[in-house]
């Protein structure tokens, strides 16, 4: 009976790691550590499993380590899924990552899962992840070194096998200039990134590469405000090219009261070109098989982009008092009606004692402000409130609002869902 009760309790727990990555360390480094975990149900090859997932993260000064423990219990046999533990590599993958320092420090290295790799201003490589799922995790490496007058950024998605490789070198030609504190930080950069083998078959010649040039001029480089003007040019080899010019702003208020990071770009995109081509979903999209067994690379879809476009891109990240976090981005094309796409997310796990809250809002086909404020078949909204039974155990109730297509009425109709769940999150310093 005690075993049954334990299983019932575990079944109520669901993971919150994905949201922690979105609004936590994958966007902005945080000090200390965290312990997140959860429980769910997985169906693999017509077998049902109870899934226990734990992701503790530890930080000691500039060093950090993250673990990833995923146990699947077969409901029929009561055994752990043996396929997950039949190779020595499976045990090595328990270590999710090991890092020294953070992105942007003079020396930064990370080995293991790459959650949000970026090169330069992100025009070609932005928030790239080498581990889209537990079963598809790879051991990658990111290494950045800033020598002052010059430096480099680099990453490889898989140290065991050359696949996606990228690097950027940069030079500050006026670094030794005396009396011109702004101009001396002017920076020129060059980026190259390649996917050697999208289909995992070395016998086929299906690689894809891209290169870029960029320039950046920090306008303000203080402890409270930082600002930079930048320009990017990107080219996907054998396909199209694009350009972007933008400004980035960082506000960091004294005492850690609040910080705000924003970016706004004007984009000129040619035919057969996609900005941020190597992004968070690239590992999923790089090669997919159709139901007829024929493979399609992500790059094979570029010829469907038959028009040159111009548009805007904006990105926002903010944190207030260390307890409220906001992430947002918006894309819109010139002279293309209803081309706006908006994503907003907010997380307040500790703003109110005993209460945790989060919300997300996604909207497509935006043309006017009224479109943003109207919930319809182009919208998905989620709001969740949680009560902290214990500091580490939270009872959430999520309210989800979206539209679904009704085959009977042949219309889109609103669908509202209420989902209760228990989450386990423990942070420490």
N, C-alpha and C positions, 0 to 999 in steps of 0.2 A: 504493500500500500504506500509505503514511503517513496518507493521508486516512481510509482504512478504520479504522486503529488509533485515530485520534482520535475517530471516531464511536463506536467500541466503548467507549472510556473515558467519553465524555460520556453514553452511554446508561445507565451504571451510577450516575450521580449523580441524586439525587432531592431535591426541595425540602423545606426545614424551616421555611419562613416562617410557615406557619399556627401551628405550635407556638410559635414565637418570639413571635407576636402574643398568643397565649393567656397565656403565662407571662412575657412581657417587657414592652415599653413600653406595650402596650395596657392593662395592668392597673396597673402602677406605673412611673413614669418612671425611666429609668436614664441615667447620665451617659455621655459618650463616644459611640461609634458602633458600627456593626456592618455586616458585609457578608455577606449570606446569598444562596444561590443553589442552583440545581439543574437537573435535566434529566429529562424524561419523554416520554411519547408521548401525543398527542392525536388523536382522530378527530372531524373536523368535516365535516358534509355528505358522509359516506362517503369523505373524503380523510384519509389518515394523515399526521401531522406529527411531527417531532422538535421538542420544546419546550424552549428554553433560557430560564430565568427567573432574573433577578438583581435583588436588592433591597438596594442599599447605603444605609446611614443614616449621616449625618454630623452632628456636634454641635460648635459653636464657642461656648463660653460658654452664653448663654441661647438662642442661635439654633440651629435644627436643620433639616435638609433630608433627605428620603427620596426615592430614585429607584426606578423600577419599569420594568425592561427585560424585555420578553417577545417572543422571536423564535420563529416557527413556520416550520420548513423542510418543504416538501412532499417526501415521500419519492419521488414519481413524477417531478417536474420538477426537484427540487433547488433550487427558488426559495423565497425568503421569501414567506409569505402576503401578497399585495398588499392585501387588504381591510383589514389592520391598519394600513396606512400610506398610505391614499388621501385623507386629509384632514389639514389643518394641525393640527386638534385632537388627532390621534393623536400627534403629536410633542410637544405640550404635556403630554400625559398621561405622558410619561417622568418628569416631576417628580411624584412621588407626593404629597408634601406639603412645605410650608414652615411652620415654626412659630417663635414667640417665647415662651419660658418654658414652664411646664407648668400643667396644670389645677390650680387651687387657689392659684396665685400672684396677687398684686394685679392684674396685667395679663397676659392670656394671649390669644394669637391663633394660629390654625392655619388654613391654606388648603390644600385638596386633599382627600386621603382622610381621612375621620373614622372612626377604628377603634373608638373606645369612648366616644362622646359620652354625656354624662349631664347631666340638669338636676336640681338639688337633691339629694334623697336617692335619686333613681332610681325613684320610684314610678310615673311615667308614661314617662319616657325613661331607659333604662338600657343602657349598652354598645351604643348604636345605631351601626351601620356603614352608610355610604352607598356602599360599594364591595364588594358581595358576591362579585364575580368580576372578572377582568381586563377582559373585554369590557363589563361593566356599570359600570365606574368612572365616578364623577362628581367634579367639582371643587366641594367644599363649603367652608364657612367656619364656624369657631367663634370667638366673641369673648366674653371675660369681663373685667369691670372691677369692682374692689372699691375704693370710695371711703372705706371705714371705717364710716361710719354707714349707708351704703346701697350698693347695687351691682346688677349684673345678670349673667346668663349667657345666651348665645344661640347658635343654630346654624342653618344652612341647608344642606340636603343638596346643592343644585345652584345655583351662582351664575349659570349660563347660562339657567336656567328655574325659576321659582318652583314648588316641589313641596312638600317637607316642611320646615316652618319651626317653630322653637320658641324660647321665651324664658322666663326667670324673673327677676323683680325681687324684691329682698329689702330689708328695713329693720331696722335695729337701734335701736329707739326709746329704749333706755336707755344708748346708747353714751357719753353725756356724764355718766352717773352717777358720782359720786366715792365711792370707798371700797367699792364693791361689784364687785370684779373679775369675778365669775362672772355676776351678773345683767346687767351692762352688755353682755354679748355675746349676750343673748337676741335671736333673729332670727325675723322673720315673712316669709314668702315667698308669691308667687303665680306660677303657671306656666300657660302656654298653648302648645299645640302643635297644628299642623294639617297634614294631607296634602291639598293643594288638589286634586290630580288623580291618584288611584291608578291609573287605567287609561290615562293619558297621552293622553286625548282631551279637549280643551278644550270640545268641544260637549256633553259629558255633565256632569250635575251630580251627582257622586259623591264629593265631598270628605268627609273625616272629621276631627273636631276633638275635643280633650280639654282640660280645664283642671283645675287643682289648687290647693289651699292647703296651706301647711305651717308648722310652727313648730319651732324648734330651740334647745336650751339647752346650750352647752358646759359640762360639769361641771369638766373639767380641761383646761388648755390649756398644758401644759409642753413642754419640749424632748424629754422621754422618753415621757411618757404624755399622750394626748389622749383625751377621752371626751365624747360628746354624747348627750343624750336628744332624740328628735324625734318628730313626729307628721305624718302626711300624709293628705290627703283628695284623691281623684281622681274625676273624672266624665268619661265618654265621652259627648259630646253625642248626644242621642236614644237613648242606651242606658243602661247601669247605672253604678253608682258603688261605691267601696270606700274603706276606711280602713286605716291601719297606724300602729302605734306601736312604736318600737324604741330600741335603744341601739347606738351605735358606739364601738369601742375601737381605739386605735392605740398600739402600743408601739414605740418606736425606741431601741434601746440605744446608749450612747455608742460612738463609734468605728466605727459602721456594722457592729457585730458581728451584729446581728439586728434584724428588724422584724416586727411582726405586726399585721395589720389584720383586725378581725372586726366583724360586724354581725348582730344578732338582732332579728327583728320578730315582732310579733303582728299578724295580718291579719284584717280583717272584710270580706269581699267579697260584694257584692250580685249579683243576677242580671244577666246580660248585661254583665259587667265582667271584664276581664283586667288584672292588675297588670303593670307593665313592658311595656305594649302596644307601645311603640316600642322594640324591642330589637334585638339583633344580627342577627336574621333578618327584620326587618320589610321590608327592601327586596325580599326574595324572596317573602314572604307577602302583601305589600300588595295584589297583584292577580295572580291566576293564571287561565289559560284552561283549560277542560275540553276533553276530546276532541271535544266537539260545538261548540266555538267560543264557548261562553258563558263570560263572565268572572265570577269570584268574588273579591270583596274580602275582606281579612282581617276587616274589621269585620262583614261579612255572616255570619260564623260566631258572633258573640256571642250571637244568640238561642238557640243550642244550649246555652248556659249557663243552665239553668232553675232552679237551686237556689242559695240563699244559702249561703255557706260561711264557716267560720272555720278558721284554721290558723296555722302557724308558717313562717317563712323564716329561714334562716341562711346567712351567707356568710363565707368565710375566705380571707385571702391572707397568706402568710408568706415571709420570705427570711432565710436563715442564712448569715452570713459572705460574703454576696454570691454564693454558689455553689450553694445549694439553695433552690428555690422550690416552694411548695405553693399550690394553689388548690382551693377546695371550696365547694359550696353544697348545701343540703338544703331541700326543701319537703314539708310534710305538712298534711293537712286533718283537722279534728276530725270524729269520728263517721263517717268514711269509711274503711272498712277497706282496707288495702293501697294507700293514697294517697301514701306517701312516695316521693320521687325524690331520688337522691343522685348527685352528680358529684364526683370527686376527680381531681386531676392533680398530678404531682410531676416536677420537672426538676432534674437535677444534672449539668450539662455539664462542670464543672471541680472537683468535690469530690475526686476521686481522680486523681492524675497519669496521663495516657494513657488514662483511662477516662471515658466519658460515659454517663449513664443517664437514662431517663425512664419514667414509668408513668402510666396513666390507668385509672379504674374508674368505670363507670356502672351504676346499679342502679335499677330501677323496681319499683313495686308492693310497697314496703317496709311491713311492719307491725311487726316485732320486730327486735331486734338480731341474732337468728339469721338473719333474711332478708338482712341486710347482709353477713354472713359466708358466705352460701351462694351458690355459683355455679350458676346455672340459666338457664332460657330468658329471664329478665328481666335478665341480666347481660352486660356486655361488658367484658373486661379486656385491657389491653395492657401489656407490659413490654418495654423495649428496652435493650440494652447496646451500647455503641459503643467501638471501639478507635481511638485517634487515630493514624492513620498519619503525619500531620503535624498541627501545631496547628490547621490550618484544614480538614483532610480527615479525616473520621470514617467508619469502617466500622461500620455498625449491623446488629444482628440483632434483629428484633422478634418477640416471641411474642404471638399474639393468640388469645384464647379467647372463644367465644360459642356460642350455640345456633342451629341452622337447622332449618327444618321439612322433614322427609323425606316427600315425596308417596307413596312406596311403602309406608312403614310407618305413615304418618299420625301421626307423633310428632315432637316436638322432640328433636333429637339434638345432642350436643356437637360443635363444630367447632373444631379447633386448627390454626393456621397459623403457619408460620415464614417470615419475610420478611427477607432480607438486602438492604441498600442502602448506598450511599455518600452522604454529605452533606458539603456545603461550607459552613462557617460561620467568619467571621473577625470578631472584635471588637477594637476599638482605643479608645484614649483620647487 
